[in-house]
Amino acid sequence: MTKRILLLGLLALAFLTFVGLGVWQIERLQWKQDLIARVDARIHAEPAAPPSSATADDEYRRIVLRGTYITGGDTLTQAVTTRGPGFWVLTPFKTEDGRSFLVNRGFIPQDMKDPSAYAAPASRVAITGLLRLSEPKGGFLRENDPAAGRWFSRDIPEIAKARGLASVAPYFIDVEALGSANAYPVGGLTVVAFTNHHLQYALTWFAMAALTIIGGIIVMRRGERVDRDA
């Protein structure tokens, strides 16, 4: 009897735990769906002026910049895209009101060695793109090496420091696709995707909770048979 009560208690505890985890995943599902909806609204909104700072609530906002590129200051950071491996081209940009930004002008293949092939325009331009947060320290298992000019992530403060750029915005802009798809750099390759497996996780936890109920029923029925045979 004591062992049976203990086992039922453990099953009850497991049931409450599994239900709690399932409810938590449902809450996460609602949060993720809201996040996806908010990001989708930002991506399709009219472009706005660049903010002085940015948080996660600002990422993927459409931003418009008007001014000129600072030529000769390109930084190539490693990229893997639908076009294969290569580099993102980050170029300093100064707006008409004197503010400085780093702009990801797009992708170039890794065998493109001649900077003139992806040189920024020297004339005044207006560009539209998505606000992206800085990517500190480096990529997976690879740290940025500013001294050697090897960049595995778009770490804005580090790139600005390496290039001697002062008062640069703490985020960068991913430009939208411009002109020919075969012109480099290729813009408009920003990937906006969020994993959303919370419903599957919730169903798994609720199924585990159901199994504990079945286990409890089996324990009680076996106990009843033992009691009758005693």
Residue pairs with C-beta under 8 A, 6 or more apart in sequence:
1 223
4 219
4 220
4 223
7 219
8 216
8 219
8 220
11 212
11 215
11 216
11 219
12 212
12 216
14 208
14 209
14 212
15 209
15 212
15 213
15 216
18 205
18 206
18 208
18 209
18 212
19 205
19 206
19 209
21 205
22 202
22 203
22 205
22 206
22 209
23 202
25 198
25 199
25 201
25 202
25 205
26 198
26 202
28 198
28 201
29 196
29 198
29 199
29 202
32 194
32 196
32 198
33 196
35 194
36 194
36 196
39 59
39 60
39 192
39 194
42 59
42 60
42 61
42 62
43 60
43 62
43 130
43 192
44 62
45 61
45 62
46 62
47 62
47 63
47 64
47 128
48 61
48 62
48 63
48 64
49 63
49 64
50 63
50 64
50 65
50 95
50 99
50 101
50 131
50 169
50 173
51 58
51 131
52 169
53 169
53 170
54 131
54 133
54 169
54 170
54 171
56 133
58 131
58 171
59 131
59 132
59 133
60 130
60 131
60 132
60 190
60 192
61 130
61 131
62 128
62 129
62 130
62 131
63 128
63 129
63 130
63 131
63 173
64 126
64 127
64 128
65 93
65 95
65 101
65 103
65 126
65 127
65 128
65 129
65 173
66 95
66 96
66 124
66 125
66 126
67 93
67 94
67 95
67 96
67 124
67 125
68 93
68 94
68 122
68 123
68 124
68 125
69 91
69 92
69 93
69 103
69 120
69 121
69 122
69 125
70 91
70 92
70 93
70 94
71 91
71 119
71 120
71 122
73 91
73 92
73 163
73 165
74 89
74 90
74 91
74 115
74 118
74 120
75 89
75 90
75 91
75 102
75 151
75 159
75 162
75 163
76 87
76 88
76 89
76 90
76 108
76 151
77 87
77 88
77 90
77 151
77 152
77 153
77 154
77 159
78 85
78 87
78 88
78 139
78 151
78 152
78 153
79 85
79 86
79 87
79 88
79 107
80 86
81 107
81 189
82 189
83 107
83 109
83 186
83 189
84 109
84 110
85 109
85 110
86 107
86 108
86 109
86 110
86 112
87 107
87 108
87 110
88 104
88 106
88 107
88 154
88 185
89 104
89 105
89 106
89 107
89 108
89 118
89 185
90 102
90 103
90 104
90 105
90 154
90 159
90 172
91 102
91 103
91 105
91 120
92 100
92 101
92 102
92 103
92 163
92 165
92 168
93 100
93 101
93 102
93 103
93 127
93 173
94 100
94 101
95 101
99 167
99 169
100 165
100 166
100 167
100 168
100 169
101 168
101 169
101 172
101 173
102 154
102 156
102 159
102 160
102 165
102 168
102 169
102 172
102 173
103 127
103 129
103 172
103 173
103 175
104 129
104 132
104 154
104 172
104 173
104 174
104 175
105 118
105 120
105 175
105 185
105 187
106 175
106 184
106 185
106 186
106 187
106 188
106 189
107 184
107 185
107 186
107 187
107 189
108 117
108 118
108 184
108 185
108 186
109 184
112 118
112 184
117 184
118 184
118 185
127 173
127 175
128 175
128 176
129 173
129 174
129 175
129 176
129 187
130 173
130 174
130 176
130 190
131 171
131 173
132 154
132 171
132 172
132 173
132 174
132 190
133 171
134 154
134 155
134 156
134 157
134 170
134 171
134 172
135 153
135 154
135 155
136 153
136 155
136 157
136 158
137 143
137 144
137 153
137 155
138 144
138 152
138 153
138 155
139 152
139 153
142 152
143 152
144 150
144 151
144 152
144 153
144 155
144 158
145 151
146 158
146 159
146 161
146 162
151 159
154 172
156 168
156 169
156 170
156 171
156 172
157 168
157 170
159 165
160 166
160 168
174 187
174 189
174 190
175 187
175 188
176 187
176 188
177 186
177 187
177 188
177 189
178 187
178 188
